[in-house]
C-alpha cells in the first residue's frame, strides 16, 4: 500500500444499483399513506415495506385462478342480491 495516492486524474466509477429494488415516485391519497404509516409504526416496520408487501399480496391473489368453491360462493351471493 502506498503512502500517498494521486487522485488528480481520477474519475468516479458507476454506482452499482442494488438488486431487486427500484426507486420510484408515486402519488398516493393522503389517507392511504397515513394508514400505512400508522400501521407500520404499530407493527414496528417501515411503511414502504408494508406498501410493498400489500402490493405483492394483491398481485399474488390476482394471478391465482379462481377455485370452484370461491366461484360457487360468489354466484350464490350474486343470486341472493337479485332474487
C-alpha positions as a printed NumPy array, in Angstrom:
array([[  0.   ,   0.   ,   0.   ],
       [  1.351,   3.39 ,  -0.986],
       [  1.74 ,   6.225,   1.495],
       [  0.041,   8.643,  -0.923],
       [ -2.242,   8.236,  -3.917],
       [ -2.619,  10.698,  -6.795],
       [ -6.321,  11.326,  -7.482],
       [ -5.723,  14.242,  -9.864],
       [ -6.889,  12.308, -12.939],
       [ -9.327,  10.044, -11.121],
       [-12.83 ,   9.554, -12.425],
       [-15.859,   8.498, -10.48 ],
       [-16.934,   4.955, -11.308],
       [-20.518,   3.879, -11.947],
       [-22.824,   3.452,  -8.986],
       [-23.754,  -0.19 ,  -8.672],
       [-27.55 ,  -0.405,  -8.347],
       [-28.982,  -2.582,  -5.619],
       [-30.53 ,  -5.819,  -6.823],
       [-34.268,  -6.291,  -6.623],
       [-35.38 ,  -2.785,  -5.66 ],
       [-36.127,   0.251,  -7.826],
       [-36.67 ,   3.753,  -6.519],
       [-39.881,   5.315,  -7.848],
       [-42.02 ,   8.375,  -7.225],
       [-45.72 ,   7.661,  -6.713],
       [-48.72 ,   9.757,  -5.724],
       [-50.926,   8.209,  -3.029],
       [-54.012,   9.612,  -1.336],
       [-53.141,  11.216,   1.997],
       [-55.437,   8.912,   3.974],
       [-53.91 ,   5.8  ,   2.399],
       [-50.382,   6.921,   3.202],
       [-51.342,   7.87 ,   6.755],
       [-52.983,   4.466,   7.279],
       [-49.839,   2.666,   6.132],
       [-47.642,   4.883,   8.302],
       [-49.716,   4.326,  11.438],
       [-49.997,   0.563,  10.877],
       [-46.281,   0.331,  10.182],
       [-45.487,   2.243,  13.364],
       [-47.708,  -0.103,  15.402],
       [-46.004,  -3.118,  13.837],
       [-42.512,  -1.66 ,  14.2  ],
       [-41.873,  -1.869,  10.448],
       [-41.251,   0.567,   7.641],
       [-44.319,   1.875,   5.837],
       [-42.678,   1.447,   2.427],
       [-42.016,  -2.208,   3.199],
       [-45.634,  -2.583,   4.254],
       [-46.859,  -0.991,   0.997],
       [-44.561,  -3.341,  -0.952],
       [-45.932,  -6.351,   0.936],
       [-49.541,  -5.246,   0.274],
       [-48.839,  -4.872,  -3.443],
       [-47.12 ,  -8.254,  -3.558],
       [-50.05 ,  -9.893,  -1.754],
       [-52.549,  -8.239,  -4.137],
       [-50.636,  -9.366,  -7.199],
       [-50.366, -12.879,  -5.818],
       [-54.129, -13.072,  -5.336],
       [-54.828, -11.535,  -8.727],
       [-52.643, -14.053, -10.539],
       [-54.193, -17.141,  -8.951],
       [-57.06 , -18.811, -10.797],
       [-60.439, -18.802,  -9.062],
       [-61.206, -22.162,  -7.498],
       [-64.612, -23.856,  -7.726],
       [-65.58 , -23.153,  -4.125],
       [-64.939, -19.418,  -4.477],
       [-66.81 , -19.272,  -7.778],
       [-69.834, -21.018,  -6.276],
       [-69.815, -18.689,  -3.252],
       [-69.718, -15.593,  -5.45 ],
       [-72.511, -16.884,  -7.687],
       [-74.69 , -17.628,  -4.627],
       [-74.058, -14.119,  -3.248],
       [-74.967, -12.525,  -6.564],
       [-78.112, -14.657,  -6.926],
       [-79.269, -13.613,  -3.438],
       [-78.897,  -9.948,  -4.429],
       [-81.097, -10.409,  -7.499],
       [-83.659, -12.76 ,  -6.107]])
